[in-house]
Amino acid sequence: MLQNLKITIVGAGIGGLALARILAIRGAEVTVLEQASAIEEVGAGLQISPNGLAVLRAMGLEQPLMSCGSVLADTVRLKDYKGADVLQLDLTQLSPQKYYFVHRADLISLLEKGAREAGVTIRLNEQVVQASDGSHPFVATQNGVKHEADIIVGADGVHSVVRKVLNGDKQPFFTGNVAWRAVVPNTFGRVNDVQVHMGPHRHLVSYPLRDGAFVNLVAVEEKRQWVAESWTLQDDPANLQAAFDDFNDEAQTMLAAVTEVRQWGLFRHEVAQNWHGERLALLGDAAHPTLPFMAQGAVMALEDAWAFGVALERAESIEQGLSNYQVLRHERAKKVINAATGNAWKYHLSFGPMRFAAHAALRIGGRLAPGMMLKQFDWIYGYDVTKH
C-alpha cells in the first residue's frame, strides 16, 4: 500500500536515509528534512554486523559498502587493561555472514546517494520544532514552513521532536558514561580485528578503518555527572590520555597518536512505549537509544527501516502497518539494548578479585568451547529482518 503515499522523514541520519530509500523503491513519495546545512559526519567509525549487512544487501547497497574502504573483520579480542588476553572470538566462523568496520561518513554518503537515486527529496536547513499527529499530520520548521504528509517518521535522534508528541516531554537521562572518539593513522599494524581493553570503570575499543589506513578509537569512562551531550564537543587529547594512563603500552601508543578528539555524554531514554500514533512513527534512536556496548546502534536503525517498509507495504491500512511495525521491532530492540547495558558493568569491573574471576571464566570458555562463545551471539548476528 506504499504506492504514491506521501511520507516525510525527519532526520537524515543512517536510519532516516535507509528508510527513505526503502520506501521510495516501493513507490512512496519520500521527503527527508535535515536540520544541518549539509549531510556530513565528523570522523568516526562504526561496526556493521551481519544482521545490519543483511539490510544493506536487501537494499542493493552491499557492493557499495564493500567498495568504500570498509574493512572485513575477522577477530574480536577482549583484553585486560594491563594487556593480558582474555578472550578471542573468530568472526570467520560466522561465514557466510560477514562483519565490517566502516567510517560513518562513508556509510552516510552511500545511503544518501542510494536515497537520491531512488527519487527521494532531501531538504537541508529544515530544523523541525513542532510535530502534530492525526489524520492530517504535519511538522513545522524553525523558519515557519509547514510540511504535511500521509505519514511522518521521526528519525531525529535522542532529542526527537516526534517522540515527545507520542510519549510525552521526558528528557533523556545520563547513563553514567562519557565517551571520547578519535581516528588516528594506522601505524600499529592493525588489520582486521576489533580490540576491547577492559579496565576499572573504563574501556577502550579500537579497530581499523578505510582499507586499514586508520584506526578508530572509542574510549568510555564512568562519570557521576555530565551536562553536555553534543557529539561534536572538542576535548584536549591530554584529558583522554590522562584518563587511561594506567592502561598497557599498546593502548598508550594508540592514545598518544591522538591529536584531535571529541567527547560526549551518553544519554538515552527507555525504549519508547508508543512507536506510532495515528500517522506519526519513530525510528532508530528516537524510539530506542542505546549504549554503544554491543555496536548495534546503527544496525538497529537499519533493521527498523526494513521492518517499517515491509510492515507498511503488506498492510491494508496505514494504521495496521504502523501497528505491525511496532510489534515487529519493540521486543527485539528492548532485548538488544538490555544486552548493551549489561555489557557496561562487564567491561568496567573494578573489584580486582571479581574481575580476575570473570576474566578467568572467559579464558577457560574460550579455550574449551570457542565456538560456543561466539554462538551466544547468534540471536543478534544471525537475525535477518529481511527474512523474518
C-alpha positions as CSV (number, residue, x, y, z in Angstrom):
1,M,0.0,0.0,0.0
2,L,3.0,2.3,-0.2
3,Q,2.4,3.3,-3.8
4,N,2.1,7.1,-4.0
5,L,1.9,7.6,-0.3
6,K,3.5,10.9,0.8
7,I,5.9,10.2,3.6
8,T,8.1,12.8,5.4
9,I,11.1,11.6,7.4
10,V,12.7,13.9,10.0
11,G,16.4,13.4,10.1
12,A,19.0,12.4,7.5
13,G,21.0,10.0,9.7
14,I,21.6,6.3,9.0
15,G,18.1,5.2,9.8
16,G,16.3,8.1,8.1
17,L,18.2,7.8,4.8
18,A,17.9,4.0,4.8
19,L,14.2,4.2,5.4
20,A,13.9,6.8,2.6
21,R,15.4,4.5,0.0
22,I,13.4,1.5,1.2
23,L,10.1,3.4,1.0
24,A,10.9,5.2,-2.3
25,I,11.8,1.9,-4.1
26,R,8.4,0.6,-3.1
27,G,6.6,3.6,-4.7
28,A,6.2,6.1,-1.9
29,E,6.8,9.8,-2.4
30,V,9.5,10.5,0.2
31,T,10.9,13.7,1.6
32,V,13.7,13.9,4.2
33,L,14.0,17.0,6.3
34,E,17.5,17.6,7.8
35,Q,18.4,20.5,10.1
36,A,22.0,20.7,9.0
37,S,23.2,22.7,6.0
38,A,25.0,19.6,4.6
39,I,24.7,15.8,5.1
40,E,28.1,15.0,6.6
41,E,29.5,13.2,9.6
42,V,32.6,14.1,11.7
43,G,35.2,11.4,11.7
44,A,34.1,8.2,13.5
45,G,33.8,4.5,12.8
46,L,31.1,2.0,13.3
47,Q,30.6,-1.7,13.0
48,I,28.2,-3.4,10.6
49,S,27.4,-6.8,12.0
50,P,25.8,-9.5,9.8
51,N,22.3,-8.5,10.8
52,G,22.9,-5.0,9.6
53,L,24.6,-6.1,6.4
54,A,21.5,-8.2,5.6
55,V,19.5,-5.0,5.3
56,L,22.1,-3.2,3.2
57,R,22.3,-6.3,0.9
58,A,18.5,-6.3,0.5
59,M,18.6,-2.5,-0.3
60,G,21.2,-3.2,-3.0
61,L,24.0,-1.4,-1.2
62,E,26.3,-4.3,-0.1
63,Q,28.6,-3.8,-3.0
64,P,28.9,0.0,-2.5
65,L,29.7,-0.7,1.2
66,M,32.5,-3.2,0.2
67,S,33.9,-0.6,-2.2
68,C,34.0,2.4,0.1
69,G,37.0,1.3,2.1
70,S,35.2,-0.9,4.6
71,V,37.3,-3.4,6.5
72,L,36.2,-7.1,6.7
73,A,36.6,-8.1,10.3
74,D,37.9,-11.5,11.3
75,T,38.5,-11.3,15.1
76,V,37.2,-9.8,18.3
77,R,39.9,-9.6,21.0
78,L,39.0,-8.9,24.7
79,K,42.0,-7.8,26.8
80,D,42.6,-6.8,30.3
81,Y,43.7,-3.2,30.6
82,K,47.2,-4.3,31.5
83,G,47.4,-6.2,28.2
84,A,46.6,-9.8,29.1
85,D,44.5,-11.6,26.6
86,V,41.0,-12.6,28.0
87,L,39.0,-13.9,25.0
88,Q,39.3,-14.2,21.3
89,L,36.3,-14.7,19.0
90,D,36.8,-15.9,15.5
91,L,34.4,-13.9,13.3
92,T,35.2,-16.1,10.3
93,Q,33.1,-18.7,11.9
94,L,30.1,-16.5,11.0
95,S,30.7,-17.4,7.4
96,P,28.9,-16.9,5.0
97,Q,27.8,-14.0,7.1
98,K,30.2,-11.0,7.2
99,Y,31.1,-8.3,9.7
100,Y,32.5,-4.9,8.6
101,F,34.2,-1.9,10.0
102,V,33.1,1.3,8.2
103,H,33.7,5.0,8.5
104,R,30.4,6.6,9.5
105,A,30.8,9.3,6.9
106,D,31.2,6.7,4.1
107,L,28.0,4.9,5.2
108,I,26.1,8.1,5.3
109,S,27.4,9.1,1.9
110,L,26.3,5.8,0.2
111,L,22.9,5.9,1.9
112,E,22.4,9.5,0.7
113,K,23.3,8.5,-2.8
114,G,21.1,5.5,-2.6
115,A,18.1,7.6,-1.4
116,R,18.6,10.2,-4.1
117,E,18.9,7.5,-6.8
118,A,15.5,6.1,-5.6
119,G,13.9,9.5,-6.1
120,V,14.0,10.8,-2.5
121,T,13.8,14.6,-2.0
122,I,16.2,15.8,0.7
123,R,15.7,19.3,2.1
124,L,18.6,20.8,4.2
125,N,18.4,23.6,6.7
126,E,15.0,22.3,7.9
127,Q,15.0,22.2,11.7
128,V,11.7,20.7,12.9
129,V,10.4,22.3,16.0
130,Q,6.8,21.0,16.1
131,A,5.0,17.8,15.1
132,S,1.3,17.0,15.1
133,D,-0.5,13.7,14.7
134,G,-4.0,13.0,13.4
135,S,-5.5,12.2,10.0
136,H,-3.5,15.0,8.5
137,P,-0.1,15.0,10.3
138,F,2.4,17.8,9.8
139,V,5.7,19.1,11.1
140,A,6.7,22.8,11.3
141,T,10.2,24.0,10.9
142,Q,12.1,26.8,12.6
143,N,11.7,29.0,9.6
144,G,8.0,28.7,9.7
145,V,7.4,26.2,6.9
146,K,4.7,23.6,7.5
147,H,5.2,20.1,5.9
148,E,2.1,17.8,5.6
149,A,2.2,14.2,4.6
150,D,0.3,10.9,4.8
151,I,2.9,9.6,7.3
152,I,5.6,11.4,9.2
153,V,8.5,9.4,10.7
154,G,10.8,10.8,13.4
155,A,14.3,9.6,12.8
156,D,15.5,12.6,14.7
157,G,17.6,11.0,17.5
158,V,17.5,11.1,21.2
159,H,16.0,14.6,21.4
160,S,13.3,13.7,18.9
161,V,10.5,16.2,18.5
162,V,8.2,13.5,17.2
163,R,8.9,11.3,20.2
164,K,7.6,14.0,22.5
165,V,4.2,14.0,20.7
166,L,3.8,10.3,21.1
167,N,5.4,9.7,24.5
168,G,5.4,13.0,26.4
169,D,8.1,15.5,27.1
170,K,10.6,13.4,29.1
171,Q,14.2,14.4,29.0
172,P,16.8,11.7,28.3
173,F,18.8,10.6,31.3
174,F,22.5,10.4,31.7
175,T,23.8,6.8,31.8
176,G,26.8,7.5,33.9
177,N,29.2,7.1,31.0
178,V,31.2,9.6,28.9
179,A,32.9,8.7,25.7
180,W,35.8,10.0,23.6
181,R,36.2,9.2,19.9
182,A,39.1,9.8,17.6
183,V,40.6,8.5,14.4
184,V,44.4,8.1,14.1
185,P,46.8,6.8,11.4
186,N,47.2,3.1,11.5
187,T,50.9,2.8,12.3
188,F,50.3,-0.1,14.6
189,G,49.9,-2.9,12.0
190,R,46.2,-3.4,12.8
191,V,44.5,-5.4,10.0
192,N,41.1,-7.0,10.6
193,D,40.4,-7.1,14.4
194,V,38.5,-5.1,17.0
195,Q,40.1,-4.9,20.4
196,V,38.5,-4.1,23.7
197,H,40.8,-3.2,26.5
198,M,38.7,-3.5,29.8
199,G,39.7,-1.7,32.9
200,P,38.2,-0.4,36.2
201,H,35.3,1.9,35.3
202,R,36.7,2.3,31.7
203,H,37.3,0.5,28.4
204,L,38.9,1.3,25.1
205,V,37.7,0.0,21.7
206,S,39.9,0.1,18.6
207,Y,39.6,-1.2,15.0
208,P,40.9,-0.3,11.5
209,L,39.0,1.9,9.0
210,R,39.3,2.8,5.3
211,D,41.2,-0.1,4.0
212,G,43.3,-0.2,7.2
213,A,44.7,3.3,6.7
214,F,43.3,4.5,10.0
215,V,42.3,3.2,13.5
216,N,39.1,4.2,15.1
217,L,39.2,4.7,18.9
218,V,36.3,4.9,21.3
219,A,37.1,5.3,24.9
220,V,34.4,5.2,27.6
221,E,34.8,6.2,31.2
222,E,32.2,6.2,34.0
223,K,31.3,9.6,35.4
224,R,28.8,10.6,38.1
225,Q,27.6,13.8,36.4
226,W,27.7,15.2,32.9
227,V,25.8,18.0,31.2
228,A,27.0,18.3,27.5
229,E,25.5,15.8,25.1
230,S,27.0,17.1,21.8
231,W,28.7,14.5,19.6
232,T,31.0,17.3,18.3
233,L,32.3,18.7,21.6
234,Q,36.1,19.1,21.2
235,D,38.3,18.0,24.1
236,D,42.0,18.1,24.8
237,P,43.7,14.8,23.9
238,A,45.7,15.2,27.1
239,N,42.5,14.6,29.1
240,L,41.8,11.3,27.3
241,Q,45.4,10.2,27.7
242,A,45.3,11.0,31.4
243,A,42.1,9.1,32.0
244,F,43.7,6.0,30.6
245,D,47.3,6.5,31.8
246,D,47.4,3.1,33.6
247,F,46.4,1.1,30.6
248,N,49.1,-1.1,28.9
249,D,51.7,0.1,26.4
250,E,49.6,-1.0,23.4
251,A,46.8,1.2,24.5
252,Q,49.1,4.1,25.4
253,T,50.7,4.0,21.9
254,M,47.3,4.4,20.3
255,L,46.2,7.1,22.6
256,A,49.5,9.0,22.2
257,A,48.7,9.3,18.4
258,V,45.5,11.3,19.1
259,T,45.8,14.9,18.0
260,E,42.1,15.7,17.8
261,V,39.4,14.2,19.9
262,R,35.6,14.6,20.5
263,Q,33.8,13.8,23.7
264,W,30.2,13.3,24.5
265,G,28.0,12.2,27.4
266,L,26.0,9.0,26.8
267,F,22.3,9.8,27.3
268,R,19.3,7.7,26.5
269,H,15.6,7.1,27.0
270,E,13.9,3.9,27.9
271,V,12.6,2.1,24.8
272,A,9.5,4.1,23.7
273,Q,6.2,2.8,24.8
274,N,4.5,4.2,21.8
275,W,6.3,3.9,18.5
276,H,3.5,5.3,16.5
277,G,0.3,7.3,16.7
278,E,-2.4,7.7,14.0
279,R,0.0,8.9,11.3
280,L,3.3,9.6,13.3
281,A,6.0,7.0,13.9
282,L,9.5,6.7,15.4
283,L,12.6,5.0,14.1
284,G,16.2,4.4,15.5
285,D,17.4,6.4,18.4
286,A,14.2,8.3,18.5
287,A,12.5,5.1,19.6
288,H,15.3,3.3,21.4
289,P,18.6,5.0,22.0
290,T,21.3,2.5,23.2
291,L,24.7,2.4,24.8
292,P,27.5,1.6,22.3
293,F,28.5,-1.6,24.1
294,M,27.1,-4.0,21.5
295,A,27.9,-1.9,18.4
296,Q,24.3,-2.2,17.4
297,G,23.0,1.4,17.3
298,A,23.4,1.9,13.5
299,V,22.4,-1.7,12.9
300,M,19.2,-1.4,14.9
301,A,18.2,1.6,12.8
302,L,18.8,-0.3,9.6
303,E,16.6,-3.2,11.0
304,D,13.9,-0.7,11.9
305,A,13.9,0.8,8.4
306,W,13.4,-2.5,6.7
307,A,10.7,-3.6,9.1
308,F,8.9,-0.3,8.7
309,G,8.9,-0.7,4.9
310,V,7.7,-4.2,4.9
311,A,5.0,-3.6,7.5
312,L,3.5,-0.7,5.5
313,E,3.8,-2.5,2.2
314,R,1.9,-5.5,3.4
315,A,-0.7,-3.8,5.4
316,E,-4.2,-2.9,4.2
317,S,-4.2,0.4,6.1
318,I,-1.7,2.9,7.5
319,E,-2.9,2.2,11.0
320,Q,-2.4,-1.5,10.6
321,G,1.0,-1.1,9.1
322,L,2.3,1.2,11.9
323,S,0.9,-1.2,14.5
324,N,2.6,-4.2,12.8
325,Y,5.9,-2.3,12.7
326,Q,5.9,-1.8,16.5
327,V,5.1,-5.4,17.0
328,L,7.9,-6.5,14.8
329,R,10.5,-4.3,16.5
330,H,9.7,-3.5,20.1
331,E,10.8,-6.6,21.9
332,R,13.9,-7.2,19.8
333,A,15.1,-3.6,20.3
334,K,14.5,-3.9,24.0
335,K,16.5,-7.2,24.2
336,V,19.4,-5.8,22.3
337,I,19.5,-2.6,24.4
338,N,19.4,-4.6,27.6
339,A,22.3,-6.6,26.4
340,A,24.3,-3.5,25.6
341,T,23.5,-2.0,29.0
342,G,24.6,-5.3,30.7
343,N,28.0,-5.1,28.9
344,A,28.8,-1.8,30.6
345,W,29.5,-3.4,34.0
346,K,31.2,-6.4,32.4
347,Y,33.7,-4.2,30.7
348,H,34.2,-1.9,33.7
349,L,34.6,-4.4,36.6
350,S,36.6,-2.5,39.3
351,F,36.8,-5.0,42.2
352,G,40.1,-6.9,41.5
353,P,39.0,-10.4,42.6
354,M,35.7,-10.2,40.7
355,R,37.5,-9.0,37.6
356,F,40.1,-11.8,37.9
357,A,37.4,-14.4,38.3
358,A,35.3,-13.1,35.4
359,H,38.2,-12.9,33.0
360,A,39.4,-16.4,34.1
361,A,36.0,-17.8,33.2
362,L,36.1,-16.2,29.8
363,R,39.6,-17.5,29.2
364,I,38.5,-21.1,30.1
365,G,35.4,-20.8,28.0
366,G,37.4,-19.5,25.0
367,R,39.8,-22.4,25.3
368,L,37.4,-25.2,25.8
369,A,34.4,-24.1,23.7
370,P,35.4,-21.2,21.4
371,G,32.6,-21.9,19.0
372,M,30.0,-21.7,21.9
373,M,31.4,-18.4,23.0
374,L,30.6,-16.9,19.6
375,K,27.3,-18.9,19.3
376,Q,25.9,-17.0,22.3
377,F,25.5,-14.0,19.9
378,D,23.6,-15.9,17.3
379,W,20.3,-14.2,18.4
380,I,21.9,-10.9,17.4
381,Y,24.1,-11.6,14.4
382,G,22.1,-14.5,13.0
383,Y,18.9,-12.5,12.9
384,D,17.9,-11.4,9.4
385,V,15.0,-8.9,9.4
386,T,14.7,-9.2,5.7
387,K,13.6,-12.8,6.1
388,H,11.9,-12.6,9.5
